């Protein structure tokens, strides 16, 4: 059985939506451990990029919102790059 529910349901990786000057996306995993492992991987990339997401986690669900604070809380190329890197984390688990 695949580790990530997104693969089980065949949801495309490009499900980011732009709303309220943020790129947003919700994720659902099979377990809390998988959700937390995903967040840890995202945290390492975000720290390396010096671009940190707003996010929340409840059990197996993770919500991420991206915007660039230095640009007046608007979506910039930094947000698109981080979103793409997050997508790559999911693809690596395929």
N, C-alpha and C positions, 0 to 999 in steps of 0.2 A: 504494500500500500504506500502511495506517495506520502512524503512528509508534509507537504503543504496542501491545504484544502483547495487552493486556487487551481492546482493542477488536477485534482480530482473532478472539479466542476468545469474544467476547461475555460475558465475566465481569462480573457486576454490580459497580458501584463500592462497594457497601456491604459489603464482605467483611471488615470489622474484626471481630475476636473478642476477647472479654474473658476473660483467663485469667491466673492468678497475679497479680491486682491490676494488670494491664496491658492496654491495648488493643494488639492486635498485628495486623500484616498483612504479608504477603510480596508483592512485586511482581516481575514479570519483564518485561524490555524486549528489544527486538531486538538492541541493541548496548550496549557499555560506555558509549559517548558519550551515548546516550539515558538510561541509568540515572544517569549523573553529572549530566546536565542536570536531570533530575527532582530529584535530591538538592539541587542548587543552588537550585532554585525553593523547595523545602521549607525549606532553610536560611534563605532571605530572609524567609519568612513566620514561621518559628519565632523568628527574632531579633526581628522586629517585635512578636510576641506575648510575647516574653521567656519562652518555654516551649520547651525544647529536647528533641528526641527522643533515645532510644537507637536507634542504627541500625547496620547493617553492610551492606557492599557487596562482592560477589564478581562480577566481570565484569558480567553483565547483570542480576544479581539484587540486590534491595534488601529488607532486612527492617527494619521499624520497630516499636518498642515505645514506648508512651506511658504515663506515670504522672506524678503530681505529687509531687515530692520534698518540698515544703513541707507536704504533707498526709499525710506518713508513707508515701510511695510507694504511694498508692492512685489509682484512676481518679477524676477529678473532671471538672467541666464544662470546665475548661481543656483536658483531653485530648480530649473530644468535639469541642470547637471546632477544635482543631488537626487532628483526624482529618477533620472536614468540610472544612477548608481544603485539606488534602492531596487529598481527593476532587475538589475543584473544579479543582485543577491537572490531574488526569487528564481531567476533563470538558472542560476548555478545549482539550485536544489532540484531541478527537473530531472 
